[in-house]
């Protein structure tokens, strides 16, 4: 900021409001008279009457010294560009409906305001503790596990990590099931054993991990009835659970899975 200019935000805001109101009033008048007078005539007289305050300002600023310049060509080009822009603007106002014309002018007046900063990403965390007593029906497995995940709400990227250990037999399957509240069962929705590059899932062992990334938006197909966006909503509603299945599911009395945990937002 130049040393001679002091920061006066309230004055600046007031002047900006007045400027917007004056430009809107001018646009309305141009629209109203454009049906009776040519746009070129309107452009000429608008510029002609603008000379009155300009001449007063020039006289106040020590005429004729104010006209001294080493950039005559630049001023000439700027004047041609300004006249062209004014003519095009007035023509557009004449062609637009009055409501649309006012909206366009008001929007143009606000163009020089700073753009809003991008919305910062919000990371939401989800967790679940996996154990046999959470299954429906509950079982006596001594296996345990954890499910942790993050969701970037600006990109809808969902990243999950699962650990499990001490299971009664080798792992065969792992899923996120939905929709189901605590105490209810549901069909698998998201399969940990996917073919997506970078996703991993330990099978054939009693301990291991799972890791995966999926975009939870409407364009992502999860199942025939659940897409990424609906799974995201179910996660926020607490209607999903992580489940690990083992080879002894039937014979050991683990028909729904060996360890399970309800996924909750932290």
C-alpha positions in Angstrom: 0.0 0.0 0.0 1.4 3.5 -0.9 2.5 5.5 2.1 -0.1 8.2 1.3 -3.0 5.7 1.5 -4.3 4.7 4.9 -6.3 1.6 5.5 -9.9 2.6 6.1 -11.9 -0.6 5.6 -15.3 0.8 6.6 -14.9 3.7 4.1 -13.9 1.3 1.4 -16.9 -1.0 2.1 -19.3 2.0 2.0 -17.8 3.3 -1.3 -18.0 -0.2 -2.8 -21.7 -0.4 -1.9 -22.4 3.0 -3.3 -20.5 2.0 -6.5 -22.6 -1.1 -6.9 -25.8 0.8 -6.4 -24.9 3.5 -8.9 -23.8 1.0 -11.5 -27.0 -1.0 -11.1 -29.1 2.2 -11.4 -27.2 3.1 -14.6 -27.7 -0.3 -16.1 -31.4 -0.1 -15.3 -31.7 3.3 -17.0 -29.7 2.0 -20.1 -32.0 -0.9 -20.4 -35.1 1.3 -20.1 -34.0 3.8 -22.8 -32.2 1.3 -25.1 -35.5 0.6 -26.9 -35.8 4.2 -28.0 -32.2 5.3 -28.6 -29.3 3.5 -30.4 -26.6 2.0 -28.2 -23.9 4.2 -29.9 -25.8 7.3 -29.0 -26.1 6.2 -25.4 -22.4 5.4 -25.3 -21.5 8.8 -26.7 -23.6 10.9 -24.3 -22.6 8.8 -21.3 -18.9 9.6 -22.1 -19.8 13.2 -22.9 -21.5 14.0 -19.6 -18.7 12.1 -17.8 -16.4 14.9 -19.0 -18.0 17.4 -16.6 -16.6 15.9 -13.4 -13.4 14.9 -15.2 -12.8 18.5 -16.2 -13.5 19.7 -12.7 -11.0 17.2 -11.3 -8.4 18.2 -14.0 -8.8 21.9 -13.0 -8.4 21.0 -9.4 -5.2 19.0 -10.1 -3.3 21.9 -11.6 -4.2 22.2 -15.3 -2.4 21.7 -17.7 0.5 20.0 -16.0 -1.7 16.9 -15.3 -1.7 16.2 -19.0 2.1 15.6 -19.1 2.8 12.0 -19.9 5.5 9.9 -21.5 3.0 7.1 -22.3 0.6 8.7 -24.8 0.3 5.5 -26.7 -0.7 3.5 -23.6 -3.4 6.1 -22.7 -4.7 6.0 -26.3 -5.0 2.2 -26.3 -6.7 2.3 -22.9 -9.2 4.8 -24.1 -10.1 2.7 -27.1 -10.4 -0.5 -25.0 -12.6 1.4 -22.5 -14.9 2.7 -25.2 -15.1 -0.7 -26.8 -15.9 -2.3 -23.5 -18.6 0.3 -22.7 -20.2 -0.2 -26.1 -20.3 -4.0 -25.8 -21.6 -3.7 -22.2 -24.4 -1.3 -23.2 -25.3 -3.6 -26.1 -25.5 -6.6 -23.8 -27.7 -4.7 -21.4 -30.0 -3.7 -24.3 -30.3 -7.4 -25.4 -30.8 -8.9 -21.9 -34.1 -9.0 -19.9 -33.9 -6.3 -17.3 -33.7 -8.7 -14.3 -30.8 -10.6 -16.0 -29.1 -7.3 -16.8 -29.2 -6.1 -13.2 -27.9 -9.4 -12.0 -25.0 -9.4 -14.5 -24.0 -5.8 -13.5 -24.1 -6.6 -9.8 -22.0 -9.7 -10.3 -19.5 -7.7 -12.4 -19.2 -5.0 -9.8 -18.2 -7.7 -7.3 -15.5 -9.3 -9.5 -12.7 -7.3 -8.0 -13.3 -8.7 -4.5 -10.9 -11.4 -3.4 -11.9 -14.9 -4.3 -12.9 -17.2 -1.4 -10.2 -19.6 -0.2 -10.9 -23.3 -1.1 -12.7 -25.2 1.5 -10.2 -27.1 3.7 -10.3 -30.8 3.8 -12.0 -32.3 6.8 -10.8 -35.7 7.8 -13.3 -37.9 9.7 -12.1 -40.9 11.6 -14.0 -44.2 12.0 -13.1 -47.1 14.4 -14.3 -50.5 15.5 -13.1 -53.1 17.9 -13.6 -56.6 16.5 -14.3 -59.6 18.8 -16.5 -62.7 19.0 -19.0 -61.3 21.5 -20.0 -58.7 18.9 -21.2 -61.3 16.4 -24.9 -62.1 16.0 -25.2 -64.7 17.5 -22.3 -64.1 19.9 -19.5 -66.6 20.0 -16.6 -67.5 22.4 -13.7 -66.8 20.0 -10.6 -65.4 21.7 -9.6 -63.6 18.5 -9.4 -59.8 18.4 -9.1 -57.1 15.8 -9.3 -53.4 15.1 -10.7 -51.4 12.2 -9.6 -47.8 11.6 -10.5 -45.6 8.7 -10.4 -42.0 7.6 -12.7 -40.2 5.2 -11.6 -37.0 3.4 -14.9 -35.1 3.0 -13.5 -32.9 0.3 -12.4 -35.7 -2.0 -14.6 -38.6 -0.5 -11.5 -40.8 -0.4 -12.0 -43.5 2.3 -8.9 -45.3 3.6 -9.2 -48.2 5.9 -6.8 -50.5 7.8 -7.7 -53.7 9.7 -5.7 -55.9 12.0 -6.7 -59.2 13.4 -5.0 -61.9 15.6 -5.6 -65.0 17.6 -8.3 -66.4 15.4 -9.4 -70.1 15.7 -8.7 -70.9 12.1 -7.4 -69.4 8.9 -9.1 -66.3 7.5 -11.2 -66.7 4.4 -13.2 -63.5 4.0 -13.4 -60.0 5.3 -16.0 -57.3 4.7 -17.8 -54.1 5.7 -21.5 -55.1 6.1 -24.4 -52.7 5.7 -27.0 -51.6 6.6 -27.2 -52.9 10.1 -27.2 -51.4 13.6 -25.6 -53.2 16.6 -27.3 -56.5 17.2 -28.4 -57.0 13.6 -26.9 -58.7 10.5 -26.6 -57.5 7.0 -25.1 -58.6 3.7 -21.5 -57.7 2.8 -21.1 -54.3 1.2 -17.3 -53.7 0.8 -15.0 -56.7 0.3 -11.6 -56.5 1.8 -10.4 -59.1 -0.7 -10.6 -56.8 -3.8 -8.5 -56.7 -6.9 -7.9 -53.0 -6.7 -4.2 -52.2 -7.0 -2.7 -51.3 -3.6 -5.4 -53.0 -1.6 -4.3 -55.9 0.5 -5.9 -58.6 2.6 -4.3 -61.5 4.6 -6.0 -64.8 4.0 -5.0 -68.4 5.0 -3.6 -67.3 8.4 -4.9 -66.7 11.9 -3.4 -63.2 12.1 -3.0 -60.5 9.5 -4.1 -57.2 8.1 -6.2 -55.5 5.5 -5.7 -52.2 3.8 -7.7 -50.4 1.1 -8.7 -47.1 -0.5 -12.1 -46.4 -2.2 -13.8 -43.2 -3.3 -17.2 -42.9 -1.7 -19.3 -41.0 -4.2 -22.3 -41.8 -6.3 -20.1 -42.9 -9.3 -18.6 -45.8 -7.3 -20.5 -49.1 -7.4 -20.2 -51.0 -4.1 -23.0 -53.6 -4.6 -26.1 -53.8 -6.8 -28.0 -51.7 -4.3 -25.3 -49.6 -2.5 -23.0 -47.0 -4.2 -20.2 -45.1 -2.6 -22.4 -42.2 -1.6 -24.9 -44.4 0.1 -22.2 -46.3 2.0 -20.8 -43.0 3.2 -24.2 -42.1 4.6 -24.5 -45.4 6.3 -21.0 -45.0 7.9 -22.1 -41.6 9.3 -25.3 -43.2 10.5 -23.5 -46.0 12.4 -25.1 -48.7 10.3 -22.0 -50.6 9.2 -19.8 -53.2 10.8 -16.4 -54.8 10.0 -16.4 -58.6 10.0 -13.7 -61.3 9.6 -14.7 -64.8 8.6 -12.6 -68.0 9.1 -12.6 -71.5 7.7 -14.2 -72.9 10.9 -17.2 -70.6 10.6 -19.7 -73.4 10.3 -18.3 -76.2 12.5 -17.1 -73.9 15.3 -20.4 -72.1 15.6 -19.4 -68.9 13.8 -22.0 -68.8 11.0 -22.0 -65.0 10.7 -18.2 -64.5 11.1 -15.7 -65.0 13.9 -15.0 -61.4 15.0 -17.0 -58.3 14.3 -17.1 -54.6 15.3 -19.6 -51.9 14.8 -18.0 -49.0 12.9 -18.5 -45.6 14.6 -17.5 -42.1 13.8 -15.0 -40.6 16.3 
